[in-house]
Amino acid sequence: MPGNDSQNQAPPAHYYGDIVRICFVTGALLMLVTLPFFVSRLQLPLFGSIVFIIVLILFAGATTPKQLWTVLLDWIISLTAVIIFEYYAVATYIGNSLFDWFVWVNQLLAIIFFIALYFATKTLRAFLI
């Protein structure tokens, strides 16, 4: 609507929610595509994996530069995901070999969420300063 400046404003400086959103969608898509191949190796029920994928997509869509709670949840989700996926990458590597696809998928997911964590932290810092 013309004259409505609140909708046409640029995001605040140091807002990296778009990058976090891309990381969440990429991670969720990778999990969705690889889930049928690794479902027997997961430590949680299939339903839990599907719920986590949906939660990622929901928070990717909910991320906004106007509300601190979305930035904080992006940070929490990113941190949790890095810990979980890196743990499984290392634990699987120790028990198997470097040529196990499960190791590499978990490592790639850990890297994706590590990037999301970095940019979520930069955004959160900007909100808190």
N, CA, C and O atoms as CSV, one atom per row, in Angstrom:
chain,resi,resn,atom,element,x,y,z
A,1,MET,N,N,0.841,-1.162,0.000
A,1,MET,CA,C,0.000,0.000,0.000
A,1,MET,C,C,0.895,1.238,0.000
A,1,MET,O,O,1.796,1.353,0.831
A,2,PRO,N,N,0.651,2.160,-0.926
A,2,PRO,CA,C,1.471,3.363,-0.975
A,2,PRO,C,C,1.357,4.167,0.317
A,2,PRO,O,O,0.288,4.264,0.919
A,3,GLY,N,N,2.467,4.728,0.716
A,3,GLY,CA,C,2.482,5.545,1.912
A,3,GLY,C,C,2.698,4.770,3.198
A,3,GLY,O,O,2.844,5.374,4.260
A,4,ASN,N,N,2.721,3.465,3.129
A,4,ASN,CA,C,2.935,2.636,4.316
A,4,ASN,C,C,4.417,2.310,4.412
A,4,ASN,O,O,4.882,1.316,3.854
A,5,ASP,N,N,5.151,3.152,5.122
A,5,ASP,CA,C,6.602,3.021,5.192
A,5,ASP,C,C,7.056,1.833,6.017
A,5,ASP,O,O,8.173,1.355,5.817
A,6,SER,N,N,6.236,1.331,6.944
A,6,SER,CA,C,6.669,0.238,7.814
A,6,SER,C,C,6.888,-1.047,7.031
A,6,SER,O,O,7.716,-1.867,7.429
A,7,GLN,N,N,6.174,-1.247,5.932
A,7,GLN,CA,C,6.354,-2.462,5.137
A,7,GLN,C,C,7.459,-2.315,4.099
A,7,GLN,O,O,7.970,-3.317,3.598
A,8,ASN,N,N,7.833,-1.094,3.772
A,8,ASN,CA,C,8.825,-0.872,2.731
A,8,ASN,C,C,10.219,-0.617,3.286
A,8,ASN,O,O,11.150,-0.364,2.521
A,9,GLN,N,N,10.378,-0.679,4.595
A,9,GLN,CA,C,11.675,-0.414,5.193
A,9,GLN,C,C,12.623,-1.570,4.925
A,9,GLN,O,O,12.223,-2.734,4.873
A,10,ALA,N,N,13.882,-1.220,4.757
A,10,ALA,CA,C,14.917,-2.243,4.592
A,10,ALA,C,C,15.165,-2.906,5.939
A,10,ALA,O,O,14.953,-2.289,6.983
A,11,PRO,N,N,15.615,-4.169,5.925
A,11,PRO,CA,C,15.940,-4.820,7.196
A,11,PRO,C,C,17.040,-4.055,7.916
A,11,PRO,O,O,17.821,-3.350,7.277
A,12,PRO,N,N,17.111,-4.186,9.240
A,12,PRO,CA,C,18.149,-3.488,9.988
A,12,PRO,C,C,19.544,-3.941,9.567
A,12,PRO,O,O,19.735,-5.038,9.042
A,13,ALA,N,N,20.504,-3.066,9.813
A,13,ALA,CA,C,21.898,-3.441,9.523
A,13,ALA,C,C,22.247,-4.690,10.325
A,13,ALA,O,O,21.753,-4.882,11.437
A,14,HIS,N,N,23.078,-5.516,9.769
A,14,HIS,CA,C,23.513,-6.754,10.413
A,14,HIS,C,C,22.384,-7.760,10.583
A,14,HIS,O,O,22.403,-8.550,11.527
A,15,TYR,N,N,21.407,-7.747,9.694
A,15,TYR,CA,C,20.364,-8.766,9.677
A,15,TYR,C,C,20.738,-9.793,8.622
A,15,TYR,O,O,20.861,-9.468,7.441
A,16,TYR,N,N,20.917,-11.028,9.051
A,16,TYR,CA,C,21.330,-12.103,8.147
A,16,TYR,C,C,20.311,-13.229,8.127
A,16,TYR,O,O,20.649,-14.379,7.844
A,17,GLY,N,N,19.067,-12.895,8.426
A,17,GLY,CA,C,18.009,-13.894,8.463
A,17,GLY,C,C,17.791,-14.595,7.136
A,17,GLY,O,O,17.393,-15.760,7.104
A,18,ASP,N,N,18.049,-13.894,6.038
A,18,ASP,CA,C,17.868,-14.525,4.729
A,18,ASP,C,C,18.865,-15.665,4.527
A,18,ASP,O,O,18.526,-16.692,3.939
A,19,ILE,N,N,20.083,-15.485,5.010
A,19,ILE,CA,C,21.091,-16.540,4.904
A,19,ILE,C,C,20.718,-17.697,5.822
A,19,ILE,O,O,20.844,-18.860,5.436
A,20,VAL,N,N,20.264,-17.391,7.026
A,20,VAL,CA,C,19.822,-18.440,7.958
A,20,VAL,C,C,18.665,-19.213,7.334
A,20,VAL,O,O,18.621,-20.441,7.414
A,21,ARG,N,N,17.739,-18.505,6.719
A,21,ARG,CA,C,16.598,-19.140,6.063
A,21,ARG,C,C,17.063,-20.099,4.966
A,21,ARG,O,O,16.553,-21.214,4.861
A,22,ILE,N,N,18.015,-19.674,4.161
A,22,ILE,CA,C,18.547,-20.543,3.100
A,22,ILE,C,C,19.191,-21.790,3.693
A,22,ILE,O,O,19.015,-22.892,3.175
A,23,CYS,N,N,19.940,-21.611,4.784
A,23,CYS,CA,C,20.570,-22.757,5.448
A,23,CYS,C,C,19.522,-23.722,5.995
A,23,CYS,O,O,19.667,-24.936,5.853
A,24,PHE,N,N,18.474,-23.198,6.615
A,24,PHE,CA,C,17.416,-24.052,7.163
A,24,PHE,C,C,16.713,-24.836,6.049
A,24,PHE,O,O,16.483,-26.038,6.181
A,25,VAL,N,N,16.379,-24.159,4.969
A,25,VAL,CA,C,15.693,-24.836,3.858
A,25,VAL,C,C,16.618,-25.877,3.225
A,25,VAL,O,O,16.179,-26.983,2.908
A,26,THR,N,N,17.888,-25.532,3.040
A,26,THR,CA,C,18.848,-26.473,2.467
A,26,THR,C,C,19.025,-27.691,3.370
A,26,THR,O,O,19.026,-28.825,2.892
A,27,GLY,N,N,19.174,-27.459,4.671
A,27,GLY,CA,C,19.315,-28.559,5.615
A,27,GLY,C,C,18.078,-29.440,5.652
A,27,GLY,O,O,18.185,-30.666,5.651
A,28,ALA,N,N,16.910,-28.823,5.685
A,28,ALA,CA,C,15.658,-29.582,5.713
A,28,ALA,C,C,15.492,-30.397,4.433
A,28,ALA,O,O,15.058,-31.548,4.479
A,29,LEU,N,N,15.833,-29.808,3.307
A,29,LEU,CA,C,15.735,-30.522,2.034
A,29,LEU,C,C,16.700,-31.707,1.990
A,29,LEU,O,O,16.327,-32.788,1.535
A,30,LEU,N,N,17.920,-31.517,2.453
A,30,LEU,CA,C,18.891,-32.617,2.501
A,30,LEU,C,C,18.404,-33.731,3.423
A,30,LEU,O,O,18.529,-34.909,3.089
A,31,MET,N,N,17.855,-33.371,4.569
A,31,MET,CA,C,17.321,-34.392,5.476
A,31,MET,C,C,16.143,-35.122,4.850
A,31,MET,O,O,16.036,-36.343,4.965
A,32,LEU,N,N,15.257,-34.382,4.186
A,32,LEU,CA,C,14.090,-34.979,3.553
A,32,LEU,C,C,14.488,-35.968,2.458
A,32,LEU,O,O,13.913,-37.051,2.352
A,33,VAL,N,N,15.471,-35.589,1.650
A,33,VAL,CA,C,15.913,-36.443,0.542
A,33,VAL,C,C,16.643,-37.693,1.039
A,33,VAL,O,O,16.495,-38.769,0.460
A,34,THR,N,N,17.427,-37.555,2.104
A,34,THR,CA,C,18.231,-38.683,2.579
A,34,THR,C,C,17.543,-39.529,3.645
A,34,THR,O,O,18.024,-40.616,3.965
A,35,LEU,N,N,16.439,-39.062,4.197
A,35,LEU,CA,C,15.752,-39.789,5.259
A,35,LEU,C,C,15.399,-41.234,4.891
A,35,LEU,O,O,15.636,-42.127,5.704
A,36,PRO,N,N,14.851,-41.502,3.716
A,36,PRO,CA,C,14.521,-42.902,3.400
A,36,PRO,C,C,15.740,-43.837,3.401
A,36,PRO,O,O,15.610,-45.029,3.679
A,37,PHE,N,N,16.905,-43.298,3.093
A,37,PHE,CA,C,18.107,-44.123,3.016
A,37,PHE,C,C,18.732,-44.395,4.382
A,37,PHE,O,O,19.411,-45.405,4.565
A,38,PHE,N,N,18.506,-43.499,5.340
A,38,PHE,CA,C,19.169,-43.605,6.641
A,38,PHE,C,C,18.212,-43.829,7.806
A,38,PHE,O,O,18.642,-43.815,8.959
A,39,VAL,N,N,16.937,-44.034,7.535
A,39,VAL,CA,C,15.948,-44.142,8.607
A,39,VAL,C,C,16.298,-45.251,9.600
A,39,VAL,O,O,16.023,-45.117,10.792
A,40,SER,N,N,16.891,-46.326,9.133
A,40,SER,CA,C,17.229,-47.440,10.036
A,40,SER,C,C,18.412,-47.107,10.945
A,40,SER,O,O,18.641,-47.807,11.931
A,41,ARG,N,N,19.156,-46.065,10.637
A,41,ARG,CA,C,20.339,-45.704,11.428
A,41,ARG,C,C,20.092,-44.556,12.400
A,41,ARG,O,O,20.989,-44.182,13.155
A,42,LEU,N,N,18.911,-44.004,12.389
A,42,LEU,CA,C,18.597,-42.877,13.261
A,42,LEU,C,C,18.319,-43.352,14.673
A,42,LEU,O,O,17.797,-44.447,14.881
A,43,GLN,N,N,18.672,-42.521,15.640
A,43,GLN,CA,C,18.487,-42.851,17.049
A,43,GLN,C,C,17.120,-42.402,17.572
A,43,GLN,O,O,16.776,-42.685,18.720
A,44,LEU,N,N,16.344,-41.712,16.749
A,44,LEU,CA,C,15.027,-41.283,17.166
A,44,LEU,C,C,13.992,-41.830,16.202
A,44,LEU,O,O,14.338,-42.232,15.091
A,45,PRO,N,N,12.746,-41.856,16.597
A,45,PRO,CA,C,11.705,-42.395,15.716
A,45,PRO,C,C,11.571,-41.595,14.418
A,45,PRO,O,O,11.921,-40.416,14.357
A,46,LEU,N,N,11.071,-42.244,13.415
A,46,LEU,CA,C,10.853,-41.611,12.114
A,46,LEU,C,C,9.992,-40.355,12.256
A,46,LEU,O,O,10.265,-39.332,11.627
A,47,PHE,N,N,8.963,-40.439,13.077
A,47,PHE,CA,C,8.080,-39.299,13.289
A,47,PHE,C,C,8.853,-38.086,13.812
A,47,PHE,O,O,8.583,-36.960,13.395
A,48,GLY,N,N,9.801,-38.298,14.710
A,48,GLY,CA,C,10.612,-37.211,15.255
A,48,GLY,C,C,11.444,-36.534,14.186
A,48,GLY,O,O,11.592,-35.312,14.189
A,49,SER,N,N,11.986,-37.320,13.272
A,49,SER,CA,C,12.773,-36.756,12.174
A,49,SER,C,C,11.906,-35.889,11.267
A,49,SER,O,O,12.305,-34.798,10.860
A,50,ILE,N,N,10.725,-36.388,10.960
A,50,ILE,CA,C,9.815,-35.638,10.091
A,50,ILE,C,C,9.373,-34.342,10.773
A,50,ILE,O,O,9.291,-33.296,10.129
A,51,VAL,N,N,9.091,-34.411,12.069
A,51,VAL,CA,C,8.700,-33.207,12.815
A,51,VAL,C,C,9.838,-32.181,12.798
A,51,VAL,O,O,9.587,-30.991,12.609
A,52,PHE,N,N,11.087,-32.628,12.992
A,52,PHE,CA,C,12.223,-31.704,12.973
A,52,PHE,C,C,12.350,-31.026,11.610
A,52,PHE,O,O,12.613,-29.825,11.541
A,53,ILE,N,N,12.167,-31.776,10.532
A,53,ILE,CA,C,12.222,-31.204,9.179
A,53,ILE,C,C,11.140,-30.135,9.015
A,53,ILE,O,O,11.398,-29.063,8.468
A,54,ILE,N,N,9.940,-30.430,9.487
A,54,ILE,CA,C,8.834,-29.470,9.376
A,54,ILE,C,C,9.102,-28.235,10.239
A,54,ILE,O,O,8.820,-27.113,9.817
A,55,VAL,N,N,9.640,-28.432,11.437
A,55,VAL,CA,C,9.962,-27.301,12.310
A,55,VAL,C,C,10.986,-26.378,11.631
A,55,VAL,O,O,10.864,-25.155,11.699
A,56,LEU,N,N,11.984,-26.966,10.982
A,56,LEU,CA,C,12.971,-26.150,10.269
A,56,LEU,C,C,12.317,-25.276,9.208
A,56,LEU,O,O,12.618,-24.088,9.096
A,57,ILE,N,N,11.427,-25.872,8.437
A,57,ILE,CA,C,10.760,-25.128,7.369
A,57,ILE,C,C,9.859,-24.035,7.956
A,57,ILE,O,O,9.813,-22.918,7.441
A,58,LEU,N,N,9.147,-24.366,9.037
A,58,LEU,CA,C,8.277,-23.365,9.666
A,58,LEU,C,C,9.075,-22.177,10.187
A,58,LEU,O,O,8.670,-21.028,10.009
A,59,PHE,N,N,10.211,-22.450,10.833
A,59,PHE,CA,C,11.003,-21.344,11.351
A,59,PHE,C,C,11.754,-20.607,10.252
A,59,PHE,O,O,12.029,-19.415,10.385
A,60,ALA,N,N,12.086,-21.293,9.179
A,60,ALA,CA,C,12.671,-20.587,8.032
A,60,ALA,C,C,11.671,-19.567,7.495
A,60,ALA,O,O,12.035,-18.439,7.163
A,61,GLY,N,N,10.418,-19.975,7.415
A,61,GLY,CA,C,9.383,-19.068,6.926
A,61,GLY,C,C,9.019,-17.977,7.914
A,61,GLY,O,O,8.581,-16.900,7.510
A,62,ALA,N,N,9.194,-18.237,9.208
A,62,ALA,CA,C,8.808,-17.272,10.237
A,62,ALA,C,C,9.892,-16.241,10.533
A,62,ALA,O,O,9.623,-15.235,11.189
A,63,THR,N,N,11.109,-16.477,10.059
A,63,THR,CA,C,12.214,-15.567,10.354
A,63,THR,C,C,11.915,-14.177,9.813
A,63,THR,O,O,11.549,-14.010,8.650
A,64,THR,N,N,12.078,-13.193,10.671
A,64,THR,CA,C,11.795,-11.815,10.295
A,64,THR,C,C,12.751,-10.870,11.024
A,64,THR,O,O,13.160,-11.153,12.150
A,65,PRO,N,N,13.106,-9.761,10.398
A,65,PRO,CA,C,13.976,-8.793,11.069
A,65,PRO,C,C,13.228,-7.926,12.075
A,65,PRO,O,O,13.837,-7.083,12.733
A,66,LYS,N,N,11.932,-8.117,12.202
A,66,LYS,CA,C,11.129,-7.243,13.057
A,66,LYS,C,C,10.894,-7.812,14.447
A,66,LYS,O,O,10.432,-7.089,15.329
A,67,GLN,N,N,11.201,-9.098,14.671
A,67,GLN,CA,C,10.899,-9.698,15.960
A,67,GLN,C,C,12.097,-10.476,16.489
A,67,GLN,O,O,12.636,-11.360,15.823
A,68,LEU,N,N,12.490,-10.124,17.691
A,68,LEU,CA,C,13.647,-10.757,18.328
A,68,LEU,C,C,13.431,-12.242,18.553
A,68,LEU,O,O,14.377,-13.019,18.428
A,69,TRP,N,N,12.217,-12.661,18.880
A,69,TRP,CA,C,11.982,-14.065,19.210
A,69,TRP,C,C,12.301,-14.984,18.036
A,69,TRP,O,O,12.749,-16.110,18.251
A,70,THR,N,N,12.084,-14.537,16.798
A,70,THR,CA,C,12.411,-15.405,15.667
A,70,THR,C,C,13.919,-15.534,15.506
A,70,THR,O,O,14.424,-16.603,15.163
A,71,VAL,N,N,14.631,-14.454,15.753
A,71,VAL,CA,C,16.092,-14.477,15.669
A,71,VAL,C,C,16.661,-15.386,16.763
A,71,VAL,O,O,17.585,-16.160,16.514
A,72,LEU,N,N,16.112,-15.289,17.956
A,72,LEU,CA,C,16.563,-16.126,19.069
A,72,LEU,C,C,16.284,-17.610,18.795
A,72,LEU,O,O,17.130,-18.462,19.069
A,73,LEU,N,N,15.121,-17.909,18.266
A,73,LEU,CA,C,14.815,-19.309,17.936
A,73,LEU,C,C,15.696,-19.836,16.802
A,73,LEU,O,O,16.090,-21.002,16.815
A,74,ASP,N,N,16.004,-18.990,15.828
A,74,ASP,CA,C,16.944,-19.400,14.771
A,74,ASP,C,C,18.287,-19.780,15.384
A,74,ASP,O,O,18.899,-20.772,14.988
A,75,TRP,N,N,18.741,-18.986,16.352
A,75,TRP,CA,C,20.019,-19.247,17.013
A,75,TRP,C,C,19.967,-20.563,17.776
A,75,TRP,O,O,20.893,-21.368,17.682
A,76,ILE,N,N,18.889,-20.792,18.534
A,76,ILE,CA,C,18.742,-22.023,19.319
A,76,ILE,C,C,18.664,-23.244,18.409
A,76,ILE,O,O,19.309,-24.258,18.679
A,77,ILE,N,N,17.894,-23.160,17.350
A,77,ILE,CA,C,17.759,-24.280,16.417
A,77,ILE,C,C,19.097,-24.567,15.740
A,77,ILE,O,O,19.485,-25.728,15.609
A,78,SER,N,N,19.797,-23.533,15.314
A,78,SER,CA,C,21.099,-23.716,14.665
A,78,SER,C,C,22.096,-24.376,15.605
A,78,SER,O,O,22.781,-25.324,15.221
A,79,LEU,N,N,22.179,-23.883,16.828
A,79,LEU,CA,C,23.101,-24.438,17.818
A,79,LEU,C,C,22.787,-25.905,18.096
A,79,LEU,O,O,23.687,-26.744,18.117
A,80,THR,N,N,21.526,-26.206,18.306
A,80,THR,CA,C,21.106,-27.587,18.570
A,80,THR,C,C,21.435,-28.496,17.391
A,80,THR,O,O,21.927,-29.609,17.579
A,81,ALA,N,N,21.166,-28.029,16.194
A,81,ALA,CA,C,21.417,-28.837,15.003
A,81,ALA,C,C,22.912,-29.097,14.799
A,81,ALA,O,O,23.297,-30.208,14.434
A,82,VAL,N,N,23.755,-28.089,15.028
A,82,VAL,CA,C,25.204,-28.295,14.895
A,82,VAL,C,C,25.662,-29.374,15.866
A,82,VAL,O,O,26.407,-30.277,15.487
A,83,ILE,N,N,25.224,-29.285,17.102
A,83,ILE,CA,C,25.629,-30.271,18.111
A,83,ILE,C,C,25.173,-31.675,17.719
A,83,ILE,O,O,25.961,-32.620,17.763
A,84,ILE,N,N,23.926,-31.810,17.343
A,84,ILE,CA,C,23.376,-33.129,17.001
A,84,ILE,C,C,24.078,-33.729,15.789
A,84,ILE,O,O,24.537,-34.870,15.844
A,85,PHE,N,N,24.167,-32.976,14.694
A,85,PHE,CA,C,24.708,-33.547,13.463
A,85,PHE,C,C,26.214,-33.788,13.538
A,85,PHE,O,O,26.712,-34.760,12.970
A,86,GLU,N,N,26.940,-32.918,14.229
A,86,GLU,CA,C,28.383,-33.160,14.367
A,86,GLU,C,C,28.634,-34.356,15.287
A,86,GLU,O,O,29.555,-35.139,15.053
A,87,TYR,N,N,27.828,-34.492,16.316
A,87,TYR,CA,C,27.953,-35.655,17.200
A,87,TYR,C,C,27.775,-36.952,16.403
A,87,TYR,O,O,28.585,-37.873,16.514
A,88,TYR,N,N,26.710,-37.014,15.599
A,88,TYR,CA,C,26.457,-38.225,14.823
A,88,TYR,C,C,27.503,-38.448,13.735
A,88,TYR,O,O,27.824,-39.593,13.417
A,89,ALA,N,N,28.034,-37.385,13.167
A,89,ALA,CA,C,29.096,-37.543,12.166
A,89,ALA,C,C,30.328,-38.175,12.796
A,89,ALA,O,O,30.888,-39.125,12.249
A,90,VAL,N,N,30.751,-37.656,13.938
A,90,VAL,CA,C,31.944,-38.174,14.602
A,90,VAL,C,C,31.694,-39.569,15.158
A,90,VAL,O,O,32.532,-40.456,14.996
A,91,ALA,N,N,30.557,-39.776,15.809
A,91,ALA,CA,C,30.248,-41.083,16.393
A,91,ALA,C,C,30.148,-42.158,15.319
A,91,ALA,O,O,30.590,-43.286,15.533
A,92,THR,N,N,29.582,-41.830,14.185
A,92,THR,CA,C,29.470,-42.796,13.093
A,92,THR,C,C,30.834,-43.076,12.477
A,92,THR,O,O,31.135,-44.218,12.127
A,93,TYR,N,N,31.653,-42.049,12.343
A,93,TYR,CA,C,32.993,-42.230,11.789
A,93,TYR,C,C,33.833,-43.142,12.682
A,93,TYR,O,O,34.544,-44.016,12.187
A,94,ILE,N,N,33.751,-42.940,13.992
A,94,ILE,CA,C,34.515,-43.768,14.927
A,94,ILE,C,C,34.099,-45.233,14.814
A,94,ILE,O,O,34.941,-46.128,14.879
A,95,GLY,N,N,32.827,-45.469,14.649
A,95,GLY,CA,C,32.334,-46.843,14.581
A,95,GLY,C,C,32.423,-47.487,13.221
A,95,GLY,O,O,32.285,-48.706,13.116
A,96,ASN,N,N,32.649,-46.717,12.177
A,96,ASN,CA,C,32.626,-47.267,10.822
A,96,ASN,C,C,33.867,-46.824,10.054
A,96,ASN,O,O,34.995,-47.100,10.463
A,97,SER,N,N,33.647,-46.142,8.948
A,97,SER,CA,C,34.781,-45.697,8.151
A,97,SER,C,C,34.469,-44.358,7.511
A,97,SER,O,O,33.345,-43.861,7.570
A,98,LEU,N,N,35.483,-43.797,6.905
A,98,LEU,CA,C,35.344,-42.519,6.226
A,98,LEU,C,C,34.440,-42.620,4.997
A,98,LEU,O,O,33.937,-41.607,4.512
A,99,PHE,N,N,34.235,-43.824,4.501
A,99,PHE,CA,C,33.463,-44.014,3.272
A,99,PHE,C,C,31.997,-44.341,3.543
A,99,PHE,O,O,31.298,-44.856,2.670
A,100,ASP,N,N,31.548,-44.045,4.730
A,100,ASP,CA,C,30.156,-44.252,5.107
A,100,ASP,C,C,29.369,-42.984,4.754
A,100,ASP,O,O,29.680,-41.908,5.264
A,101,TRP,N,N,28.368,-43.098,3.901
A,101,TRP,CA,C,27.592,-41.937,3.464
A,101,TRP,C,C,26.893,-41.243,4.628
A,101,TRP,O,O,26.687,-40.029,4.590
A,102,PHE,N,N,26.531,-41.991,5.648
A,102,PHE,CA,C,25.873,-41.413,6.815
A,102,PHE,C,C,26.790,-40.395,7.504
A,102,PHE,O,O,26.326,-39.367,7.995
A,103,VAL,N,N,28.089,-40.691,7.536
A,103,VAL,CA,C,29.068,-39.762,8.098
A,103,VAL,C,C,29.049,-38.454,7.312
A,103,VAL,O,O,28.985,-37.373,7.898
A,104,TRP,N,N,29.103,-38.554,6.003
A,104,TRP,CA,C,29.213,-37.365,5.161
A,104,TRP,C,C,27.938,-36.523,5.151
A,104,TRP,O,O,28.007,-35.294,5.124
A,105,VAL,N,N,26.781,-37.175,5.173
A,105,VAL,CA,C,25.524,-36.423,5.217
A,105,VAL,C,C,25.420,-35.670,6.540
A,105,VAL,O,O,25.036,-34.501,6.562
A,106,ASN,N,N,25.761,-36.335,7.640
A,106,ASN,CA,C,25.732,-35.661,8.937
A,106,ASN,C,C,26.760,-34.540,9.005
A,106,ASN,O,O,26.488,-33.489,9.585
A,107,GLN,N,N,27.935,-34.748,8.423
A,107,GLN,CA,C,28.961,-33.701,8.419
A,107,GLN,C,C,28.504,-32.510,7.593
A,107,GLN,O,O,28.701,-31.364,7.996
A,108,LEU,N,N,27.898,-32.766,6.450
A,108,LEU,CA,C,27.383,-31.683,5.610
A,108,LEU,C,C,26.277,-30.915,6.333
A,108,LEU,O,O,26.235,-29.686,6.269
A,109,LEU,N,N,25.389,-31.625,7.015
A,109,LEU,CA,C,24.341,-30.956,7.787
A,109,LEU,C,C,24.942,-30.125,8.919
A,109,LEU,O,O,24.473,-29.020,9.194
A,110,ALA,N,N,25.974,-30.649,9.575
A,110,ALA,CA,C,26.642,-29.887,10.634
A,110,ALA,C,C,27.248,-28.600,10.072
A,110,ALA,O,O,27.177,-27.553,10.715
A,111,ILE,N,N,27.833,-28.668,8.894
A,111,ILE,CA,C,28.423,-27.484,8.264
A,111,ILE,C,C,27.336,-26.469,7.897
A,111,ILE,O,O,27.505,-25.271,8.121
A,112,ILE,N,N,26.232,-26.943,7.337
A,112,ILE,CA,C,25.126,-26.050,6.961
A,112,ILE,C,C,24.603,-25.314,8.192
A,112,ILE,O,O,24.387,-24.103,8.154
A,113,PHE,N,N,24.402,-26.048,9.277
A,113,PHE,CA,C,23.872,-25.410,10.487
A,113,PHE,C,C,24.930,-24.598,11.225
A,113,PHE,O,O,24.591,-23.685,11.978
A,114,PHE,N,N,26.196,-24.914,11.022
A,114,PHE,CA,C,27.286,-24.105,11.560
A,114,PHE,C,C,27.266,-22.722,10.912
A,114,PHE,O,O,27.432,-21.708,11.591
A,115,ILE,N,N,27.063,-22.689,9.607
A,115,ILE,CA,C,26.944,-21.422,8.879
A,115,ILE,C,C,25.711,-20.661,9.367
A,115,ILE,O,O,25.769,-19.453,9.592
A,116,ALA,N,N,24.593,-21.378,9.529
A,116,ALA,CA,C,23.377,-20.743,10.048
A,116,ALA,C,C,23.613,-20.181,11.443
A,116,ALA,O,O,23.143,-19.087,11.757
A,117,LEU,N,N,24.336,-20.916,12.282
A,117,LEU,CA,C,24.627,-20.457,13.638
A,117,LEU,C,C,25.459,-19.181,13.623
A,117,LEU,O,O,25.204,-18.261,14.401
A,118,TYR,N,N,26.439,-19.124,12.752
A,118,TYR,CA,C,27.270,-17.926,12.641
A,118,TYR,C,C,26.422,-16.703,12.299
A,118,TYR,O,O,26.521,-15.670,12.961
A,119,PHE,N,N,25.594,-16.823,11.270
A,119,PHE,CA,C,24.797,-15.677,10.844
A,119,PHE,C,C,23.653,-15.380,11.814
A,119,PHE,O,O,23.270,-14.221,11.970
A,120,ALA,N,N,23.109,-16.393,12.460
A,120,ALA,CA,C,22.093,-16.146,13.491
A,120,ALA,C,C,22.715,-15.413,14.677
A,120,ALA,O,O,22.074,-14.555,15.283
A,121,THR,N,N,23.964,-15.748,15.010
A,121,THR,CA,C,24.661,-15.074,16.104
A,121,THR,C,C,24.925,-13.614,15.759
A,121,THR,O,O,24.754,-12.736,16.604
A,122,LYS,N,N,25.338,-13.349,14.524
A,122,LYS,CA,C,25.570,-11.957,14.103
A,122,LYS,C,C,24.276,-11.149,14.174
A,122,LYS,O,O,24.278,-9.995,14.602
A,123,THR,N,N,23.185,-11.760,13.756
A,123,THR,CA,C,21.897,-11.077,13.802
A,123,THR,C,C,21.454,-10.853,15.243
A,123,THR,O,O,20.990,-9.768,15.591
A,124,LEU,N,N,21.597,-11.878,16.081
A,124,LEU,CA,C,21.212,-11.759,17.488
A,124,LEU,C,C,22.034,-10.682,18.188
A,124,LEU,O,O,21.501,-9.890,18.966
A,125,ARG,N,N,23.325,-10.658,17.908
A,125,ARG,CA,C,24.195,-9.627,18.497
A,125,ARG,C,C,23.710,-8.231,18.119
A,125,ARG,O,O,23.684,-7.333,18.960
A,126,ALA,N,N,23.327,-8.046,16.858
A,126,ALA,CA,C,22.846,-6.739,16.411
A,126,ALA,C,C,21.560,-6.339,17.141
A,126,ALA,O,O,21.355,-5.165,17.447
A,127,PHE,N,N,20.695,-7.322,17.418
A,127,PHE,CA,C,19.470,-7.023,18.151
A,127,PHE,C,C,19.761,-6.635,19.597
A,127,PHE,O,O,19.057,-5.801,20.166
A,128,LEU,N,N,20.782,-7.229,20.192
A,128,LEU,CA,C,21.050,-7.035,21.611
A,128,LEU,C,C,21.932,-5.829,21.918
A,128,LEU,O,O,21.993,-5.378,23.062
A,129,ILE,N,N,22.607,-5.311,20.912
A,129,ILE,CA,C,23.489,-4.147,21.150
A,129,ILE,C,C,22.685,-2.872,21.024
A,129,ILE,O,O,23.230,-1.780,21.186
